[in-house]
Amino acid sequence: MNIEIIPNWHPIFVHFTVGLLSISALLYLAGLVLKKQNLLIAARWNLWIGAAMTVGTVLAGLYAYSTVAHDGPSHAAMTDHRNWALPTAGIFVVLALWAAWTQRGAKVVSPVFVAVMLLASGLLAVTGYKGGEAVYRHGVGVMRMPEIHGDGGHGSHSHGDMPGHHQKTEDLSTQGHDHHGQGEHNH
């Protein structure tokens, strides 16, 4: 069986990365405050697995960056996301190596390490927000909505007066450009 992910595996990897690294930071903070070794062990494992997932996330993200259909504004959003993602990923890989070097079997954790983890988690949140902007505001990597006929496709339910509810979504796949030919810009 061939599993086709549209447009690629980045959306799958990224959710594991964000979840594992965010939980790791929270577990480190809890382990520091509560002085519980089992929380620190769980924090390290989440960090190590999250950092490993980050490698796949970055590779899939770079592939998506160069292959998904997009226009000029969505390209700017993708570039902004990429520019936050690469240093953030690098910081978490360094933190994972730092933890492997200094914390194996440790019963306590340095407050400096926890502070850096929390700062890195802030960068991760901004990076995730930028990725969400590319997808939900610019439609990067999503398929076009189906044509709506008749009563607006709502069947027997109503959405009331939701702002922006009747806005038309553009099909970016027809406005995209080729990254492998002579496109508008260079990467």
RAVEN-V849893 format. One record per helix or strand of 2 or more residues. SS is the DSSP state (H for helix, E for strand). FROM is the first residue (numbers start at 0). TO is the last residue. If there is no record, write none. Layout:
BEGIN
SS_FROM_TO + SS_FROM_TO
END
This chain:
BEGIN
H_9_33 + H_36_66 + H_71_101 + H_110_136 + H_171_173
END
